[in-house]
Each structure stands twice: as C-alpha cells, then as structure tokens.
C-alpha cells in the first residue's frame, strides 16, 4: 500500500534540484490530488474575498438582512429567558 508513496519519497530525496522534486511529485497520483486541492482552495478563497462578509462585491442589503435576523434571534432569546424566569418564580412561590 505504501510502496508508491515510499518510492515517491525516495525519488524526491534522490532529485538534485527543487524543480526535479516538484516534477516528480506532480507526476504522481498524490501530486495531482494536491494540485486539484490547491486549485479548488484558490477558487473558494477568491470567492470568499469577493462576496464573503465585507467582500468587495457584496451587496449592503445582505448585511442588513443579517443584522435584522440577528436582532430577531436576540429578541426571541430574551423572550424565552424572561418566560423561563417567570415560570421559575411561579414554581418557587408554590413551594
């Protein structure tokens, strides 16, 4: 199972220059997987910078919607906490 990986390590160790090492790595299956991974990570990071929070092309309306949703969640949480406090006081009065 690890024969291919070990042979790649040996080829990299025997290579005399960095270019040969990179070429040996890219010519393997694992090297190609690494290139695919780097390619997709570049795309993900690029889109995140452009359209993510505080992105260059992000519409301000999206941030407003997020702020409104956050305010609604906080109001619901405060209402639940107030209701729980009232229930706890009623239970304490019954005892």
mmCIF file of the C-alpha atoms, coordinates in Angstrom:
data_MODEL
# 
_entry.id   MODEL 
# 
loop_
_atom_site.group_PDB 
_atom_site.id 
_atom_site.type_symbol 
_atom_site.label_atom_id 
_atom_site.label_alt_id 
_atom_site.label_comp_id 
_atom_site.label_asym_id 
_atom_site.label_entity_id 
_atom_site.label_seq_id 
_atom_site.pdbx_PDB_ins_code 
_atom_site.Cartn_x 
_atom_site.Cartn_y 
_atom_site.Cartn_z 
_atom_site.occupancy 
_atom_site.B_iso_or_equiv 
_atom_site.pdbx_formal_charge 
_atom_site.auth_seq_id 
_atom_site.auth_comp_id 
_atom_site.auth_asym_id 
_atom_site.auth_atom_id 
_atom_site.pdbx_PDB_model_num 
ATOM 1  C CA . UNK A 1 1  ? 0.000   0.000  0.000   1.00 0.00 ? 1  UNK A CA 1 
ATOM 2  C CA . UNK A 1 2  ? 2.745   2.435  0.893   1.00 0.00 ? 2  UNK A CA 1 
ATOM 3  C CA . UNK A 1 3  ? 5.147   1.263  -1.803  1.00 0.00 ? 3  UNK A CA 1 
ATOM 4  C CA . UNK A 1 4  ? 4.156   4.016  -4.232  1.00 0.00 ? 4  UNK A CA 1 
ATOM 5  C CA . UNK A 1 5  ? 4.393   6.649  -1.524  1.00 0.00 ? 5  UNK A CA 1 
ATOM 6  C CA . UNK A 1 6  ? 7.778   5.387  -0.381  1.00 0.00 ? 6  UNK A CA 1 
ATOM 7  C CA . UNK A 1 7  ? 9.043   5.263  -3.963  1.00 0.00 ? 7  UNK A CA 1 
ATOM 8  C CA . UNK A 1 8  ? 7.932   8.864  -4.420  1.00 0.00 ? 8  UNK A CA 1 
ATOM 9  C CA . UNK A 1 9  ? 9.744   9.890  -1.214  1.00 0.00 ? 9  UNK A CA 1 
ATOM 10 C CA . UNK A 1 10 ? 12.858  8.146  -2.489  1.00 0.00 ? 10 UNK A CA 1 
ATOM 11 C CA . UNK A 1 11 ? 12.588  9.875  -5.893  1.00 0.00 ? 11 UNK A CA 1 
ATOM 12 C CA . UNK A 1 12 ? 12.245  13.261 -4.204  1.00 0.00 ? 12 UNK A CA 1 
ATOM 13 C CA . UNK A 1 13 ? 15.204  12.545 -1.933  1.00 0.00 ? 13 UNK A CA 1 
ATOM 14 C CA . UNK A 1 14 ? 17.348  11.497 -4.900  1.00 0.00 ? 14 UNK A CA 1 
ATOM 15 C CA . UNK A 1 15 ? 16.428  14.519 -7.013  1.00 0.00 ? 15 UNK A CA 1 
ATOM 16 C CA . UNK A 1 16 ? 19.166  17.097 -7.224  1.00 0.00 ? 16 UNK A CA 1 
ATOM 17 C CA . UNK A 1 17 ? 17.129  20.255 -7.670  1.00 0.00 ? 17 UNK A CA 1 
ATOM 18 C CA . UNK A 1 18 ? 13.856  21.601 -6.404  1.00 0.00 ? 18 UNK A CA 1 
ATOM 19 C CA . UNK A 1 19 ? 12.449  21.544 -9.945  1.00 0.00 ? 19 UNK A CA 1 
ATOM 20 C CA . UNK A 1 20 ? 13.081  17.820 -10.229 1.00 0.00 ? 20 UNK A CA 1 
ATOM 21 C CA . UNK A 1 21 ? 11.429  17.234 -6.863  1.00 0.00 ? 21 UNK A CA 1 
ATOM 22 C CA . UNK A 1 22 ? 8.327   19.185 -7.880  1.00 0.00 ? 22 UNK A CA 1 
ATOM 23 C CA . UNK A 1 23 ? 8.188   17.390 -11.229 1.00 0.00 ? 23 UNK A CA 1 
ATOM 24 C CA . UNK A 1 24 ? 8.482   14.021 -9.518  1.00 0.00 ? 24 UNK A CA 1 
ATOM 25 C CA . UNK A 1 25 ? 5.726   14.973 -7.089  1.00 0.00 ? 25 UNK A CA 1 
ATOM 26 C CA . UNK A 1 26 ? 3.334   16.303 -9.737  1.00 0.00 ? 26 UNK A CA 1 
ATOM 27 C CA . UNK A 1 27 ? 3.788   13.211 -11.876 1.00 0.00 ? 27 UNK A CA 1 
ATOM 28 C CA . UNK A 1 28 ? 2.368   11.024 -9.091  1.00 0.00 ? 28 UNK A CA 1 
ATOM 29 C CA . UNK A 1 29 ? -1.288  10.495 -8.326  1.00 0.00 ? 29 UNK A CA 1 
ATOM 30 C CA . UNK A 1 30 ? -0.902  12.195 -4.941  1.00 0.00 ? 30 UNK A CA 1 
ATOM 31 C CA . UNK A 1 31 ? 0.725   15.193 -6.570  1.00 0.00 ? 31 UNK A CA 1 
ATOM 32 C CA . UNK A 1 32 ? -2.203  15.551 -8.928  1.00 0.00 ? 32 UNK A CA 1 
ATOM 33 C CA . UNK A 1 33 ? -4.613  15.343 -5.984  1.00 0.00 ? 33 UNK A CA 1 
ATOM 34 C CA . UNK A 1 34 ? -2.600  18.074 -4.268  1.00 0.00 ? 34 UNK A CA 1 
ATOM 35 C CA . UNK A 1 35 ? -2.840  20.292 -7.364  1.00 0.00 ? 35 UNK A CA 1 
ATOM 36 C CA . UNK A 1 36 ? -6.605  19.774 -7.552  1.00 0.00 ? 36 UNK A CA 1 
ATOM 37 C CA . UNK A 1 37 ? -6.918  20.620 -3.853  1.00 0.00 ? 37 UNK A CA 1 
ATOM 38 C CA . UNK A 1 38 ? -4.856  23.799 -4.250  1.00 0.00 ? 38 UNK A CA 1 
ATOM 39 C CA . UNK A 1 39 ? -6.883  24.814 -7.314  1.00 0.00 ? 39 UNK A CA 1 
ATOM 40 C CA . UNK A 1 40 ? -10.234 24.462 -5.538  1.00 0.00 ? 40 UNK A CA 1 
ATOM 41 C CA . UNK A 1 41 ? -8.958  26.175 -2.399  1.00 0.00 ? 41 UNK A CA 1 
ATOM 42 C CA . UNK A 1 42 ? -7.844  29.113 -4.558  1.00 0.00 ? 42 UNK A CA 1 
ATOM 43 C CA . UNK A 1 43 ? -11.340 29.381 -6.051  1.00 0.00 ? 43 UNK A CA 1 
ATOM 44 C CA . UNK A 1 44 ? -13.008 29.167 -2.634  1.00 0.00 ? 44 UNK A CA 1 
ATOM 45 C CA . UNK A 1 45 ? -10.774 31.828 -1.111  1.00 0.00 ? 45 UNK A CA 1 
ATOM 46 C CA . UNK A 1 46 ? -11.168 34.065 -4.177  1.00 0.00 ? 46 UNK A CA 1 
ATOM 47 C CA . UNK A 1 47 ? -14.970 33.927 -3.981  1.00 0.00 ? 47 UNK A CA 1 
ATOM 48 C CA . UNK A 1 48 ? -14.885 34.464 -0.215  1.00 0.00 ? 48 UNK A CA 1 
ATOM 49 C CA . UNK A 1 49 ? -12.813 37.624 -0.647  1.00 0.00 ? 49 UNK A CA 1 
ATOM 50 C CA . UNK A 1 50 ? -15.141 38.948 -3.347  1.00 0.00 ? 50 UNK A CA 1 
ATOM 51 C CA . UNK A 1 51 ? -18.559 38.002 -1.964  1.00 0.00 ? 51 UNK A CA 1 
ATOM 52 C CA . UNK A 1 52 ? -17.988 36.972 1.666   1.00 0.00 ? 52 UNK A CA 1 
ATOM 53 C CA . UNK A 1 53 ? -18.553 39.154 4.710   1.00 0.00 ? 53 UNK A CA 1 
ATOM 54 C CA . UNK A 1 54 ? -17.128 42.597 3.953   1.00 0.00 ? 54 UNK A CA 1 
ATOM 55 C CA . UNK A 1 55 ? -16.344 41.434 0.411   1.00 0.00 ? 55 UNK A CA 1 
ATOM 56 C CA . UNK A 1 56 ? -15.618 43.826 -2.405  1.00 0.00 ? 56 UNK A CA 1 
ATOM 57 C CA . UNK A 1 57 ? -18.744 42.952 -4.432  1.00 0.00 ? 57 UNK A CA 1 
ATOM 58 C CA . UNK A 1 58 ? -21.077 42.077 -1.535  1.00 0.00 ? 58 UNK A CA 1 
ATOM 59 C CA . UNK A 1 59 ? -24.356 43.978 -1.512  1.00 0.00 ? 59 UNK A CA 1 
ATOM 60 C CA . UNK A 1 60 ? -25.052 46.046 1.605   1.00 0.00 ? 60 UNK A CA 1 
ATOM 61 C CA . UNK A 1 61 ? -28.587 44.679 1.692   1.00 0.00 ? 61 UNK A CA 1 
ATOM 62 C CA . UNK A 1 62 ? -27.232 41.226 2.593   1.00 0.00 ? 62 UNK A CA 1 
ATOM 63 C CA . UNK A 1 63 ? -25.560 42.673 5.676   1.00 0.00 ? 63 UNK A CA 1 
ATOM 64 C CA . UNK A 1 64 ? -28.775 44.485 6.609   1.00 0.00 ? 64 UNK A CA 1 
ATOM 65 C CA . UNK A 1 65 ? -30.714 41.213 6.355   1.00 0.00 ? 65 UNK A CA 1 
ATOM 66 C CA . UNK A 1 66 ? -28.136 39.506 8.544   1.00 0.00 ? 66 UNK A CA 1 
ATOM 67 C CA . UNK A 1 67 ? -28.401 42.274 11.155  1.00 0.00 ? 67 UNK A CA 1 
ATOM 68 C CA . UNK A 1 68 ? -32.216 42.052 11.134  1.00 0.00 ? 68 UNK A CA 1 
ATOM 69 C CA . UNK A 1 69 ? -32.118 38.274 11.553  1.00 0.00 ? 69 UNK A CA 1 
ATOM 70 C CA . UNK A 1 70 ? -29.615 38.599 14.399  1.00 0.00 ? 70 UNK A CA 1 
ATOM 71 C CA . UNK A 1 71 ? -31.845 41.155 16.161  1.00 0.00 ? 71 UNK A CA 1 
ATOM 72 C CA . UNK A 1 72 ? -34.860 38.835 15.796  1.00 0.00 ? 72 UNK A CA 1 
ATOM 73 C CA . UNK A 1 73 ? -32.912 35.895 17.249  1.00 0.00 ? 73 UNK A CA 1 
ATOM 74 C CA . UNK A 1 74 ? -31.763 38.005 20.199  1.00 0.00 ? 74 UNK A CA 1 
ATOM 75 C CA . UNK A 1 75 ? -35.336 39.209 20.851  1.00 0.00 ? 75 UNK A CA 1 
ATOM 76 C CA . UNK A 1 76 ? -36.653 35.629 20.764  1.00 0.00 ? 76 UNK A CA 1 
ATOM 77 C CA . UNK A 1 77 ? -33.895 34.510 23.116  1.00 0.00 ? 77 UNK A CA 1 
ATOM 78 C CA . UNK A 1 78 ? -34.673 37.348 25.552  1.00 0.00 ? 78 UNK A CA 1 
ATOM 79 C CA . UNK A 1 79 ? -38.384 36.435 25.457  1.00 0.00 ? 79 UNK A CA 1 
ATOM 80 C CA . UNK A 1 80 ? -37.617 32.764 26.181  1.00 0.00 ? 80 UNK A CA 1 
ATOM 81 C CA . UNK A 1 81 ? -35.338 33.724 29.071  1.00 0.00 ? 81 UNK A CA 1 
ATOM 82 C CA . UNK A 1 82 ? -37.985 36.058 30.524  1.00 0.00 ? 82 UNK A CA 1 
ATOM 83 C CA . UNK A 1 83 ? -40.624 33.334 30.231  1.00 0.00 ? 83 UNK A CA 1 
ATOM 84 C CA . UNK A 1 84 ? -38.334 30.804 31.908  1.00 0.00 ? 84 UNK A CA 1 
ATOM 85 C CA . UNK A 1 85 ? -37.662 33.265 34.731  1.00 0.00 ? 85 UNK A CA 1 
ATOM 86 C CA . UNK A 1 86 ? -41.406 33.807 35.267  1.00 0.00 ? 86 UNK A CA 1 
ATOM 87 C CA . UNK A 1 87 ? -42.013 30.038 35.363  1.00 0.00 ? 87 UNK A CA 1 
ATOM 88 C CA . UNK A 1 88 ? -39.190 29.573 37.848  1.00 0.00 ? 88 UNK A CA 1 
ATOM 89 C CA . UNK A 1 89 ? -40.669 32.288 40.101  1.00 0.00 ? 89 UNK A CA 1 
ATOM 90 C CA . UNK A 1 90 ? -44.139 30.669 39.949  1.00 0.00 ? 90 UNK A CA 1 
ATOM 91 C CA . UNK A 1 91 ? -42.677 27.283 40.881  1.00 0.00 ? 91 UNK A CA 1 
ATOM 92 C CA . UNK A 1 92 ? -40.757 28.877 43.753  1.00 0.00 ? 92 UNK A CA 1 
ATOM 93 C CA . UNK A 1 93 ? -43.935 30.574 45.050  1.00 0.00 ? 93 UNK A CA 1 
ATOM 94 C CA . UNK A 1 94 ? -45.889 27.282 45.010  1.00 0.00 ? 94 UNK A CA 1 
ATOM 95 C CA . UNK A 1 95 ? -43.362 25.625 47.292  1.00 0.00 ? 95 UNK A CA 1 
# 
